[in-house]
Amino acid sequence: LYLLYGRKPWAVLKALCPVLLLDVLFPLGLVAMGIVIITGEMTRRPLLGVVVCYLGATLRQWNYRQRLEQLGFERRLGTYHFAGAALFSLLLVNSMWAHTVAGGVRWKGRSYQTLGKGWKTE
């Protein structure tokens, strides 16, 4: 994945920020705020947080389902949006790590050296 962004960390960061903020943090924030309310800490801040996270997550989900439909996929696949966004983020960070820090990638039992300073292939 890192290679798709031209080996540019800023391009990766530019791709990750909206995914993390809109697709991962809104749903997680909604769950966290819900827990705060359930535990009895009901004040205006958690309630406002729940409303903001709920609206953000709902609007993002609606938009995602619209785009799926435009691409010819079923709207119900939008159910996997949160998990897919989290997985994409982890895979992208792992790919960047492997190429820049670890120095290589292992795939199908083979090792491929990259520009990083990490392990060497034999």
N, CA, C and O of each residue as an XYZ file, in Angstrom:
488
protein
N       0.812     -1.204      0.000
C       0.000      0.000      0.000
C       0.855      1.268      0.000
O       0.527      2.257     -0.656
N       1.951      1.215      0.746
C       2.813      2.399      0.845
C       3.320      2.823     -0.530
O       3.443      4.016     -0.808
N       3.611      1.859     -1.382
C       4.106      2.168     -2.718
C       3.052      2.877     -3.559
O       3.392      3.674     -4.434
N       1.779      2.596     -3.305
C       0.703      3.261     -4.040
C       0.648      4.763     -3.755
O       0.103      5.535     -4.544
N       1.216      5.161     -2.624
C       1.246      6.582     -2.261
C       2.593      7.209     -2.597
O       2.958      8.242     -2.035
N       3.327      6.590     -3.507
C       4.573      7.149     -4.008
C       5.701      7.201     -2.994
O       6.615      8.016     -3.130
N       5.654      6.335     -1.966
C       6.667      6.329     -0.902
C       6.773      7.678     -0.213
O       7.857      8.077      0.212
N       5.670      8.374     -0.101
C       5.664      9.703      0.516
C       4.847      9.644      1.813
O       3.630      9.465      1.778
N       5.525      9.795      2.953
C       4.805      9.748      4.234
C       3.690     10.785      4.342
O       2.660     10.518      4.961
N       3.881     11.964      3.749
C       2.829     12.986      3.819
C       1.599     12.562      3.035
O       0.476     12.888      3.420
N       1.796     11.840      1.940
C       0.651     11.334      1.177
C      -0.111     10.291      1.988
O      -1.340     10.227      1.943
N       0.636      9.475      2.729
C      -0.002      8.479      3.596
C      -0.780      9.181      4.700
O      -1.919      8.815      4.989
N      -0.176     10.178      5.310
C      -0.843     10.928      6.375
C      -2.102     11.619      5.851
O      -3.132     11.650      6.524
N      -2.005     12.163      4.658
C      -3.155     12.818      4.034
C      -4.298     11.823      3.796
O      -5.470     12.183      3.913
N      -3.958     10.587      3.465
C      -4.981      9.561      3.260
C      -5.527      9.040      4.585
O      -6.713      8.730      4.689
N      -4.669      8.943      5.595
C      -5.081      8.377      6.875
C      -5.934      9.310      7.721
O      -6.842      8.849      8.413
N      -5.668     10.595      7.684
C      -6.386     11.536      8.558
C      -7.901     11.474      8.394
O      -8.600     11.289      9.391
N      -8.440     11.620      7.191
C      -9.902     11.556      7.097
C     -10.466     10.178      7.449
O     -11.550     10.078      8.024
N      -9.740      9.133      7.110
C     -10.223      7.784      7.431
C     -10.286      7.604      8.946
O     -11.292      7.134      9.478
N      -9.216      7.976      9.634
C      -9.193      7.813     11.083
C     -10.200      8.725     11.776
O     -10.910      8.293     12.684
N     -10.260      9.969     11.354
C     -11.162     10.919     12.017
C     -12.635     10.619     11.741
O     -13.452     10.618     12.661
N     -12.966     10.371     10.501
C     -14.376     10.241     10.134
C     -14.907      8.814     10.181
O     -16.073      8.592     10.506
N     -14.059      7.858      9.862
C     -14.546      6.484      9.746
C     -14.263      5.631     10.974
O     -14.952      4.637     11.206
N     -13.262      6.001     11.762
C     -12.917      5.193     12.929
C     -13.270      5.916     14.230
O     -13.906      5.332     15.108
N     -12.862      7.177     14.361
C     -13.060      7.872     15.629
C     -14.523      8.226     15.927
O     -14.931      8.190     17.088
N     -15.307      8.561     14.921
C     -16.719      8.846     15.188
C     -17.441      7.646     15.788
O     -18.096      7.788     16.820
N     -17.343      6.467     15.173
C     -18.008      5.310     15.799
C     -17.431      4.950     17.167
O     -18.180      4.605     18.082
N     -16.103      5.028     17.316
C     -15.506      4.738     18.618
C     -15.907      5.779     19.656
O     -16.152      5.447     20.816
N     -15.972      7.023     19.239
C     -16.424      8.083     20.144
C     -17.851      7.883     20.585
O     -18.198      8.143     21.737
N     -18.676      7.421     19.669
C     -20.072      7.144     20.006
C     -20.158      6.055     21.066
O     -20.930      6.175     22.017
N     -19.384      5.008     20.911
C     -19.374      3.924     21.901
C     -18.839      4.430     23.240
O     -19.411      4.131     24.289
N     -17.753      5.191     23.210
C     -17.161      5.712     24.444
C     -18.132      6.639     25.171
O     -18.290      6.550     26.389
N     -18.767      7.512     24.435
C     -19.722      8.430     25.061
C     -20.931      7.668     25.612
O     -21.467      8.018     26.663
N     -21.345      6.643     24.904
C     -22.448      5.818     25.397
C     -22.098      5.153     26.717
O     -22.934      5.067     27.616
N     -20.859      4.682     26.833
C     -20.409      4.066     28.086
C     -20.392      5.087     29.211
O     -20.783      4.782     30.338
N     -19.940      6.297     28.908
C     -19.918      7.353     29.917
C     -21.337      7.633     30.417
O     -21.552      7.794     31.618
N     -22.288      7.690     29.515
C     -23.674      7.958     29.908
C     -24.244      6.793     30.712
O     -24.941      7.003     31.706
N     -23.950      5.572     30.285
C     -24.465      4.391     31.001
C     -23.911      4.317     32.419
O     -24.611      3.883     33.335
N     -22.675      4.731     32.607
C     -22.072      4.675     33.936
C     -22.588      5.773     34.856
O     -22.189      5.843     36.019
N     -23.454      6.616     34.358
C     -24.078      7.617     35.214
C     -23.409      8.970     35.199
O     -23.756      9.824     36.015
N     -22.493      9.197     34.335
C     -21.804     10.486     34.241
C     -22.507     11.411     33.251
O     -21.848     12.108     32.479
N     -23.813     11.421     33.267
C     -24.605     12.177     32.308
C     -24.498     13.673     32.570
O     -25.060     14.189     33.536
N     -23.778     14.351     31.710
C     -23.700     15.808     31.739
C     -23.893     16.299     30.318
O     -24.126     15.505     29.407
N     -23.798     17.577     30.131
C     -23.997     18.131     28.782
C     -22.887     17.732     27.819
O     -23.153     17.483     26.644
N     -21.656     17.669     28.295
C     -20.550     17.334     27.399
C     -20.692     15.946     26.789
O     -20.642     15.819     25.566
N     -20.869     14.893     27.599
C     -21.042     13.579     26.967
C     -22.255     13.525     26.051
O     -22.219     12.878     25.004
N     -23.329     14.202     26.442
C     -24.517     14.199     25.599
C     -24.224     14.894     24.273
O     -24.629     14.405     23.218
N     -23.531     16.018     24.313
C     -23.148     16.713     23.087
C     -22.197     15.838     22.268
O     -22.302     15.789     21.042
N     -21.273     15.148     22.936
C     -20.359     14.249     22.246
C     -21.093     13.125     21.538
O     -20.743     12.763     20.414
N     -22.108     12.570     22.186
C     -22.902     11.502     21.583
C     -23.609     12.015     20.335
O     -23.617     11.352     19.297
N     -24.195     13.185     20.441
C     -24.922     13.755     19.301
C     -23.965     14.013     18.134
O     -24.274     13.663     16.995
N     -22.818     14.617     18.405
C     -21.842     14.917     17.344
C     -21.314     13.626     16.710
O     -21.240     13.515     15.486
N     -20.949     12.656     17.548
C     -20.424     11.389     17.016
C     -21.503     10.634     16.247
O     -21.224     10.047     15.202
N     -22.718     10.644     16.752
C     -23.802      9.942     16.066
C     -24.080     10.572     14.701
O     -24.186      9.868     13.697
N     -24.198     11.896     14.672
C     -24.450     12.577     13.400
C     -23.296     12.366     12.420
O     -23.519     12.105     11.238
N     -22.073     12.480     12.914
C     -20.914     12.278     12.044
C     -20.851     10.873     11.485
O     -20.619     10.687     10.291
N     -21.055      9.881     12.341
C     -21.005      8.485     11.896
C     -22.155      8.171     10.944
O     -21.972      7.461      9.955
N     -23.335      8.699     11.245
C     -24.502      8.442     10.398
C     -24.331      9.077      9.022
O     -24.591      8.431      8.007
N     -23.900     10.320      8.977
C     -23.693     10.991      7.697
C     -22.594     10.319      6.876
O     -22.720     10.183      5.660
N     -21.533      9.906      7.533
C     -20.437      9.238      6.826
C     -20.905      7.890      6.275
O     -20.572      7.524      5.148
N     -21.679      7.156      7.079
C     -22.210      5.863      6.649
C     -23.166      6.038      5.467
O     -23.111      5.270      4.507
N     -24.027      7.030      5.533
C     -24.966      7.297      4.452
C     -24.211      7.611      3.159
O     -24.546      7.097      2.092
N     -23.183      8.465      3.271
C     -22.376      8.834      2.111
C     -21.672      7.610      1.528
O     -21.612      7.440      0.311
N     -21.148      6.773      2.396
C     -20.443      5.578      1.948
C     -21.394      4.634      1.203
O     -21.038      4.080      0.163
N     -22.579      4.462      1.732
C     -23.567      3.590      1.078
C     -23.988      4.156     -0.275
O     -24.214      3.397     -1.218
N     -24.095      5.460     -0.378
C     -24.413      6.098     -1.660
C     -23.319      5.811     -2.685
O     -23.603      5.477     -3.835
N     -22.067      5.947     -2.253
C     -20.951      5.688     -3.176
C     -20.899      4.222     -3.589
O     -20.595      3.910     -4.740
N     -21.192      3.324     -2.656
C     -21.241      1.903     -3.011
C     -22.272      1.656     -4.095
O     -22.014      0.935     -5.060
N     -23.441      2.257     -3.932
C     -24.519      2.078     -4.909
C     -24.121      2.645     -6.274
O     -24.414      2.044     -7.308
N     -23.462      3.786     -6.277
C     -23.013      4.386     -7.533
C     -22.006      3.500     -8.258
O     -21.935      3.504     -9.487
N     -21.231      2.744     -7.494
C     -20.228      1.852     -8.078
C     -20.802      0.486     -8.454
O     -20.090     -0.374     -8.974
N     -22.093      0.295     -8.185
C     -22.741     -0.947     -8.565
C     -22.741     -2.025     -7.497
O     -23.091     -3.172     -7.776
N     -22.356     -1.675     -6.283
C     -22.372     -2.632     -5.182
C     -23.664     -2.478     -4.384
O     -24.358     -1.468     -4.496
N     -23.973     -3.478     -3.590
C     -25.157     -3.402     -2.737
C     -24.897     -2.465     -1.568
O     -23.804     -2.450     -1.000
N     -25.900     -1.692     -1.220
C     -25.777     -0.730     -0.121
C     -25.488     -1.411      1.216
O     -24.829     -0.836      2.081
N     -25.981     -2.629      1.378
C     -25.807     -3.303      2.664
C     -24.347     -3.624      2.957
O     -24.009     -3.920      4.103
N     -23.473     -3.572      1.955
C     -22.056     -3.780      2.192
C     -21.465     -2.650      3.042
O     -20.369     -2.784      3.586
N     -22.191     -1.551      3.150
C     -21.762     -0.444      3.998
C     -21.662     -0.826      5.461
O     -21.048     -0.114      6.256
N     -22.259     -1.938      5.813
C     -22.187     -2.437      7.182
C     -20.738     -2.675      7.592
O     -20.399     -2.558      8.770
N     -19.894     -3.004      6.640
C     -18.497     -3.327      6.920
C     -17.588     -2.100      6.856
O     -16.365     -2.232      6.909
N     -18.161     -0.944      6.747
C     -17.398      0.291      6.578
C     -16.419      0.535      7.723
O     -15.240      0.796      7.485
N     -16.893      0.452      8.952
C     -16.033      0.718     10.111
C     -14.869     -0.272     10.162
O     -13.715      0.134     10.302
N     -15.166     -1.557     10.050
C     -14.113     -2.578     10.100
C     -13.137     -2.415      8.932
O     -11.928     -2.570      9.110
N     -13.648     -2.107      7.756
C     -12.792     -1.916      6.594
C     -11.884     -0.711      6.742
O     -10.714     -0.760      6.364
N     -12.417      0.371      7.291
C     -11.607      1.581      7.489
C     -10.505      1.329      8.515
O      -9.366      1.753      8.324
N     -10.841      0.647      9.590
C      -9.838      0.337     10.610
C      -8.762     -0.584     10.032
O      -7.572     -0.369     10.264
N      -9.170     -1.597      9.290
C      -8.219     -2.527      8.686
C      -7.326     -1.823      7.661
O      -6.116     -2.047      7.633
N      -7.917     -0.979      6.827
C      -7.134     -0.213      5.852
C      -6.084      0.634      6.560
O      -4.932      0.677      6.128
N      -6.464      1.301      7.636
C      -5.523      2.145      8.377
C      -4.366      1.329      8.922
O      -3.207      1.724      8.799
N      -4.679      0.189      9.526
C      -3.626     -0.664     10.074
C      -2.697     -1.197      8.983
O      -1.478     -1.211      9.151
N      -3.274     -1.628      7.878
C      -2.464     -2.151      6.781
C      -1.571     -1.077      6.169
O      -0.422     -1.347      5.819
N      -2.091      0.128      6.042
C      -1.303      1.210      5.468
C      -0.142      1.592      6.381
O       0.977      1.794      5.910
N      -0.401      1.692      7.681
C       0.672      2.012      8.628
C       1.708      0.883      8.647
O       2.910      1.144      8.677
N       1.246     -0.359      8.631
C       2.171     -1.495      8.608
C       3.030     -1.490      7.341
O       4.228     -1.770      7.399
N       2.429     -1.179      6.223
C       3.171     -1.133      4.968
C       4.230     -0.035      5.004
O       5.361     -0.245      4.565
N       3.868      1.125      5.520
C       4.824      2.214      5.608
C       5.971      1.836      6.551
O       7.134      2.120      6.267
N       5.636      1.199      7.667
C       6.648      0.746      8.624
C       7.615     -0.248      7.956
O       8.834     -0.130      8.081
N       7.047     -1.213      7.257
C       7.869     -2.242      6.617
C       8.820     -1.651      5.588
O       9.954     -2.110      5.459
N       8.380     -0.656      4.867
C       9.210     -0.073      3.802
C      10.216      0.939      4.322
O      11.303      1.065      3.758
N       9.884      1.662      5.380
C      10.766      2.739      5.820
C      11.627      2.379      7.024
O      12.756      2.856      7.134
N      11.123      1.556      7.918
C      11.848      1.258      9.155
C      12.395     -0.162      9.159
O      13.586     -0.370      9.390
N      11.535     -1.135      8.906
C      11.949     -2.537      8.994
C      12.903     -2.916      7.874
O      13.726     -3.816      8.043
N      12.807     -2.252      6.749
C      13.744     -2.506      5.661
C      13.353     -3.616      4.721
O      14.121     -3.964      3.824
N      12.186     -4.177      4.903
C      11.796     -5.230      3.998
C      10.388     -5.720      4.230
O       9.731     -5.382      5.215
N       9.951     -6.528      3.289
C       8.610     -7.085      3.321
C       8.725     -8.592      3.142
O       9.508     -9.070      2.322
N       7.944     -9.330      3.910
C       7.883    -10.775      3.736
C       6.516    -11.106      3.143
O       5.476    -10.681      3.647
N       6.551    -11.877      2.060
C       5.307    -12.237      1.381
C       5.440    -13.629      0.813
O       6.390    -13.922      0.087
N       4.502    -14.481      1.137
C       4.493    -15.871      0.671
C       5.814    -16.583      0.952
O       6.333    -17.316      0.111
N       6.336    -16.355      2.135
C       7.558    -17.037      2.531
C       8.839    -16.461      1.943
O       9.922    -17.003      2.165
N       8.726    -15.379      1.203
C       9.909    -14.754      0.599
C      10.149    -13.399      1.253
O       9.221    -12.750      1.735
N      11.404    -12.988      1.260
C      11.778    -11.689      1.819
C      12.205    -10.757      0.697
O      12.947    -11.147     -0.205
N      11.733     -9.539      0.763
C      12.077     -8.521     -0.237
C      12.655     -7.315      0.474
O      12.010     -6.739      1.350
N      13.856     -6.932      0.107
C      14.530     -5.776      0.696
C      13.902     -4.483      0.149
O      13.539     -4.401     -1.024
N      13.784     -3.485      1.023
C      13.296     -2.168      0.614
C      14.340     -1.134      1.018
O      15.481     -1.482      1.324
N      13.951      0.126      1.019
C      14.904      1.192      1.313
C      15.162      1.395      2.791
O      16.048      2.171      3.149
N      14.427      0.730      3.661
C      14.572      0.915      5.098
C      15.892      0.400      5.631
O      16.709     -0.137      4.883
N      16.096      0.564      6.919
C      17.360      0.204      7.559
C      17.275     -1.094      8.363
O      18.214     -1.435      9.082
N      16.192     -1.801      8.254
C      15.934     -2.967      9.099
C      16.655     -4.228      8.647
O      17.798     -4.185      8.193
N      15.964     -5.342      8.781
C      16.555     -6.666      8.541
C      17.014     -6.834      7.100
O      16.526     -6.164      6.190
N      17.939     -7.723      6.921
C      18.487     -8.014      5.588
C      17.939     -9.356      5.115
O      17.687    -10.259      5.912
N      17.761     -9.465      3.810
C      17.354    -10.739      3.242
C      18.584    -11.585      2.971
O      19.690    -11.062      2.828
N      18.388    -12.898      2.901
C      19.514    -13.785      2.658
C      19.457    -14.373      1.278
O      20.335    -15.149      0.901
